[in-house]
Amino acid sequence: MLSHALVASASEQSICNQTDKGYFLSGTITTSAKFQSASQTIQGVQISHTILYMHNDVDGRNYQVALDNVFATDYVKNSTSMPPSLAALKAGGRIEVCGAKYSDGTGVHWAHTNCGDVPTTSAPNGFVKKISSTGTIGSNLERSQAYCYLWN
């Protein structure tokens, strides 16, 4: 089964890097997801985040991953807690992430849809996907476009 997961990850990595213009990580969550209160409000919508840390299989490094809660499929406007789909990202679980690499190289953000814009390396068409114990890759947890209007 592991070989199937690696083949799927290689395909996902190619899509992330080439088509979506993102930086790809695949590996094990080392620190469960934690809610980070909004530091910004746009048109009355608080822009909170979910933060986790993961160990990347490819280079063996640990990375911070910052997820924008408003793009989660189950986001509740101005909630003071994580969307349940992101709260389910626990230490020991496996994920794939496509996003923009922090300028200092220590993490990834913009791991969400880019609302149909042409992807660039600073604004990729990102994603975060759970990988099951059998290697099956789930759908993008950060694909909601309900709040895209905030950036248009």
Residue, then its C-alpha position, 0 to 999 in steps of 0.5 A: m500500500l505504501s507504494h500506492a501512496l507514494v505514487a499518488s503523492a508524486s502525482e499530487q506533488s506534480i499538480c501542486n508544483q506545476t499546475d497550482k504553482g505551490y510548494f508541496l509537503s507530505g508527511t506526518i502531523t507532529t503538533s495537532a491543529k490549534f486555533q489562532s484568533a483573528s488579527q484582521t477583520i475584512q468586511g466584518v469577517q474575522i480572518s482566524h487561522t488554524i496552525l499545525y506542525m508537520h514532518n515533511d517526508v521529502d526533506g525530513r524537515n519540520y514545517q509550520v502550516a497556517l490554514d485560513n479558517v474561512f476557506a474550510t468547507d465547514y467554517v462558521k462565520n466569526s467562530t472562536s474555534m476551529p472548523p471541525s474538519l481542521a480540528a480533526l488534524k491530529a498529531g500522528g495523522r498524515i496530510e498533504v499540503c500545497g501552498a506558498k512557502y514562508s520567506d524564511g523557509t520554515g512553513v507554508h501558508w496560502a494552503h487554500t483555493n485561490c478563488g479561480d485566479v491564475p495561480t502564482t508562487s505567491a498565490p497558489n491554488g493550494f490545498v490541505k488533504k488528509i491521507s488515510s492509513t491505507g494511503t487514500i488521499g482525501s478531498n481538499l479541506e480548504r476549498s470553500q469559495a464562500y468568502c472569496y468576495l473578501w479579496n475581490 
